[in-house]
Each structure stands twice: as structure tokens, then as C-alpha cells.
Amino acid sequence: MKKSKRLSLILLCACLLLQVILLPASATEATVQTTVPQTTQATQPVVMPTTTEAEFGTVSVLNGCRTIEGMVPLAGTERVLDTALGAFLYEVNTDTVVYSYNPDQKLACGSLTKIVTAIVALQYCNLDDVVTVESGIKARLPVSPLTIGLTSEEQISVRDLLYALLMTSANDSAVVLAEHISGNRQGFVPLMNQWVQQIGCTNTEFGTVHGVDGGLSSTTARDMVKIIREATKNEDFVEFFGKETYDIPATNKSEQRDLTTTNYMRYDAVLPQFYDRRVTGGIQSYETSSGACLAVTANYNDMNYIGVVLGCTRVMDAEDTWRPTTYGNFEEMIELLKLGFDNFKVNRIVYDGMTLSQIAVAGGECNAVAQTQVDIDSVVPAKAQVKNLTITIKPKDEGLSAPIKAGEQIGVVEIWYRNSCMAEAEIYSMGNVKAADDKSIEIHSAVARNGLNESGIFSIIGTICVIVLGLAAAYLAFNAYMRSRLRARRRRRRANRKRIR
């Protein structure tokens, strides 16, 4: 009898244990397998409490390098160039600020003004339009050797004027284009200022159409990058901006003019020490009042840079004031591009479908799994690995609460490198999160499109085992009880027989 009772207790305990282990475990396993695909993460995301310090989309601008407005470039803002008063290095494809120095300080821009003169002219003219130079053109030019020698009543195409304007910074080309469009130089300047305001340049103002004005025209390194980024969306501008040599056909007043770009980083026949095959376009400027300036575009290894240096110091030969010993703008642009190309690369730091971390859900039966739905590329340090990046997750509102639907936006993720936020992205729940008091059987979520998956089968087997073991235990207990009653009757019979004797 004792053995039967002991066996019954063991079987009952086994039933209860199987019920506790198999059913919840199989249901949990089913939920995980259907909502969390296996991914390898180099870093463990940090889930931060909700903060209202900055709205989504502004953190990577105010505290990072994202967009042209980024305030914390990857390479910092400390001076790395010898003399430039302002500098900016921007990667177009990923919308990343790599380096800036005094990016928003207003500085004279000299002949870089002609970039805006050209793009406005392209909006108002056809390239094949023929322009007649008005009488007395030389009297309306600034004192400067930058000219192609246009004369009164000369007829020349808009195309040829733009080549001269952007390749050699020809002041007479700027004046002739302005007078052709607006009737006079003064009427053209408002068109220039209107255009830069429309593209978001808040610290730029032009006083002349050519920039040779003793500082009347001013801009910032950041605004000049905005100007070039917008201008290079025009294919004709890109052609003029990057041309090395060009021959202006003979006109009614002149023989053929042979042009060579003064952007020596683009053309190796004049000053080969400055040539860089990665440079695709640019324009330079030098005035005593504004210093040496240079704006270029450069492309290499999936990186498309716009670089600007303003106010560099040019050192002239003491015996020959026309020959510089140090150009300033070219040497410092070389250093700026070296910084960008040698020390950085482009990587995808967020990809569509990337799973990040689990976020606690108040009142939920499980955590929510965060997932992104966008691809984001960024410039990163050349030696940086994913493990060097910090992933910070911020749940929305005051935290998550059940229920949550699959695909529901549940917060944002920020990608940081050191003290610079490189990107922000919205994150979404990968699966449904039910309220904890929802009594529906979880194993239903494990049903695949074509039947039960492995987790669902295990849960059903577990249920069957529990039922069978429960019936077996009941049978053994009942059998033991009946046998004990039978023994009791036998004892009573033996006792009666003894009394009768």
C-alpha cells in the first residue's frame, strides 16, 4: 500500500511539473520565433527613458553631423588649417558634415560670387542666346586683371560668357550677363540675393555681380556649400564649373580666345603641385580685402565632397608682387581634402529591417522588439567598426503600454560616434504585444501559413502528455484505494473467525 501511494504521488508531481514546463515554454518559444529573427549585433543598444530635450530630427543636427546644418562634425571644429578664417567639408551623398571651422561667420567671398551670377543667368537665358555687349563696357568694370577683353558692340553667346565666367572669373562676362538679363548691374543683384534666400542661405548678401567689391559681398562657409550643392544640380553648371580648357570662337570683334581654368587643382599644366584628379570642379578667388578663397567639388571612393575655404593668407614674393610664394587657398584645400578622403569612409549604419533591442511594455505579456524601416548611410571614421558606435533607443511618450500592434511606431533610435549624433530613425514594433490579462492561448501565434510550426507541435504534444499522465495517476490512485478496502475486509473476516472459535 505504501508503495502504491508513493507511486501515485510521484506521478501526480510529474504531471504538474510537465504542465508548468511544457505549456508556457512552448508558447514562449513560439512567440519568440515568430517575432524575433536571429541577428548578430556588435553592440548592445541602450534603451533610454523618454526625453523632451530635442524633437526627433533635430538631435543629429544640433548635436551631430547630419544634414548640412549639422553642428558637431565628425572631425570636430578645431582649427586644422593654417590660415583659413572659415572652412567647411561636406559629403553630399550621405548629407554629412565632416569638418567645419567658423562655419557661420560672415566673410568676404570675392569671385566666388560668380557661382550665383552663373546659376541665376542659367535660369533666365538659353545657352545659345547671342548677347550684344553694350557700349562703354570697360568703364563699368572693377579694377582687376580678371577679364577676357570684351569690347563694345561685340556679339557673344551666353554659353561662351558662362565658360569665361566660371573658368577664369572674368568680370566683364559677369557684367555683360547681368546687363543682358536685368538691363543694368544693380537690377541683377536682387535676383542673386533672392535665389540664395530661397535655398536657405541666411547669412549671405551680395553687393555686386562679380564680387570684386572690397567686402560688399559676404557669405559663410556653410552658405557657400549650400550654394554649390544647389548649383551642381544643374548639368550645364557642372560642365562650366569643371571645364579645364575651352576655346571661345571668333566673334565680330575678336579672334578666338583660348581659356584655361584658374582652378589649378583641376588642371595640371600650370601649377602641377596642386593638381588632384579627384577634384571635379571649382573656382578660386584672391583679393587683398578678402584673402584667398576656393570652392571645389571632389569625388572618390563613393564620397562626393564639397569643400570651401575662405579668407586664407596669400604670401607674395617681396621682389615680384605678382608671384605668390604661398597661395594659401590651394595648399589648405589640399589639407582639407586629405582630411576627408584619408580618414573617413562611407558605411551603412542603419538598414531596413534591422532589429535593435527589446523595450519593456507596461501591462504587456512580453517586451516589444524594436525594428527600423529605413536605410541610412553616413560618413564614418576609416578605422571605425560597428562596435565603436553607440546605439541609443528612446521609447515614445512616457514609455510603452500594452496592447501594441505589429508595425506600430514605438520610439526612435539615435546612432552616435563619440560626441556626434550621426543619424536618427523611427523604430517600430516587430510583433504584437498583448495585454497581460488577455487569456487567449499564446500558442495560436505559432500557427504558420501552411499548418502548425515546430513550436505548435511541441505544445500540443505537451498537452496530450499531461492528460495521459493525469488519467494514469487517477487510475493508480483508484486501484490503490480499492485494494486497501479489500485488505481491510479480509482482516475483519479473520478477526470474526477467531472470536467464533
HELIX and SHEET records of a PDB file:
HELIX    1   1 LYS A    2  THR A   35  1                                  34    
HELIX    2   2 VAL A   59  LEU A   62  1                                   4    
HELIX    3   3 GLY A  110  THR A  113  5                                   4    
HELIX    4   4 LYS A  114  TYR A  124  1                                  11    
HELIX    5   5 ILE A  137  ARG A  140  5                                   4    
HELIX    6   6 VAL A  158  THR A  168  1                                  11    
HELIX    7   7 ASN A  171  SER A  182  1                                  12    
HELIX    8   8 ARG A  185  GLN A  198  1                                  14    
HELIX    9   9 ALA A  221  ALA A  231  1                                  11    
HELIX   10  10 GLU A  235  GLY A  242  1                                   8    
HELIX   11  11 PRO A  272  PHE A  274  5                                   3    
HELIX   12  12 ASN A  329  ASN A  343  1                                  15    
HELIX   13  13 VAL A  386  ASN A  388  5                                   3    
HELIX   14  14 GLU A  442  ALA A  446  5                                   5    
HELIX   15  15 GLU A  454  ILE A  500  1                                  47    
SHEET    1   A 6 VAL A  46  VAL A  47  0                                        
SHEET    2   A 6 THR A 390  PRO A 395  1                                        
SHEET    3   A 6 GLN A 409  TYR A 417 -1                                        
SHEET    4   A 6 SER A 420  SER A 429 -1                                        
SHEET    5   A 6 ALA A 368  THR A 372 -1                                        
SHEET    6   A 6 THR A 355  ILE A 359 -1                                        
SHEET    1   B 5 THR A  96  TYR A 101  0                                        
SHEET    2   B 5 GLY A  86  GLU A  91 -1                                        
SHEET    3   B 5 MET A 303  CYS A 312 -1                                        
SHEET    4   B 5 GLY A 291  TYR A 300 -1                                        
SHEET    5   B 5 VAL A 279  GLU A 287 -1                                        
SHEET    1   C 2 LEU A 107  ALA A 108  0                                        
SHEET    2   C 2 SER A 218  THR A 219 -1                                        
SHEET    1   D 2 VAL A 130  THR A 132  0                                        
SHEET    2   D 2 GLN A 155  SER A 157 -1                                        
SHEET    1   E 2 THR A 245  ILE A 248  0                                        
SHEET    2   E 2 ARG A 257  THR A 260 -1                                        
SHEET    1   F 2 VAL A 315  MET A 316  0                                        
SHEET    2   F 2 PRO A 324  THR A 326 -1                                        
SHEET    1   G 2 PHE A 344  VAL A 350  0                                        
SHEET    2   G 2 ILE A 376  PRO A 381 -1                                        
SHEET    1   H 2 VAL A 361  ALA A 362  0                                        
SHEET    2   H 2 LEU A 400  SER A 401  1                                        
SHEET    1   I 2 VAL A 447  ALA A 448  0                                        
SHEET    2   I 2 GLY A 451  LEU A 452 -1                                        
END                                                                             
